[in-house]
Amino acid sequence: MADKPDMGEIASFDKAKLKKTEMQEKNTLLTKETTEQEKGSEIS
């Protein structure tokens, strides 16, 4: 087992073979209005 990874494979890697993906933000930060609305719904 080698201590260091084979950097030759990394140097010859072809980025053109990668697929394009779109990022979608899943965890959005709450706005002040959203938190106030949630606080109001907890009391009711």
Helices and strands as residue ranges (DSSP letters): H 7-11, G 15-17, H 32-43
